[in-house]
């Protein structure tokens, strides 16, 4: 029972791990003993995040000692199949197995229905929906090397509560892409379950990130009181704890599901519904 939530010694990849939810998950992994690769397109942001997380395990940042985790930055453009294959090749050169894949990289586009462009549709759908599919496909052999009946490998897809309800803003491709991620999770889980790979997703609500800054507009408390029944935005430990659960022994019999992490928005018939 003491090891139900231990992920120490595992190897993970977190896409879009240089900031926002991805960085929050990466921190949770590193602090709990996981060798964690983070990817993004901007090298400076990646290195800053990796250095900060590695300092935690050196006992510098927050004084966390002996966590034994490690954060490794890897520049990658996962918006194209060529970029995905190049990243997969690089990972294969470094690791013989991967225990955890977190498909978090994503983007958003907002524009009125009358003028919403094809470019805004394709950019969002490609990164948010196509990339998780093809990255999982390319990394499947490494996941298989980790997977066993009693200790399945894990894939976590990051969706959104906007894939479950009306968002109230004209982010058409984002909403469609995140709904697709939820169904893709079910489909992949069904196909990969016999290979001992668990596939689940998380549908986050409001966490402070570059993607949500425009909505919060600098006033977190007022925004949270208006939009979130729990009267606060999501914290790093909320998303990290949920991801850790989905990677630990505690969830080894769970696959194909989406955990809604939103402070009660969906259950309360929240914004835009």
ABEGO torsion letter per residue (X at the ends): XAAAABABGBBBBBBGAABEAAAAAAAAAAAAGBBBBBBBABAAAAAAAAAAAAAAAAGABAGBBGAGBBBBBBBBBAABAAAAAAAAAAAAAABABBABBBBABBBBBBBBAAABBAAAAAAAAAAAAAAAAAAAAAAAAAAAAABBAABBBBBBBBBBAAAABBAGBBBAAAAAAAAAAAAAAAAAAAAAAAAGBBBBBBBBBBBBBAAAAAAAGGBAAAAAAAABAAGBBBBAAAAAAAAAAAABAAAAABBGBBBBBAGGAAAAGBBGX
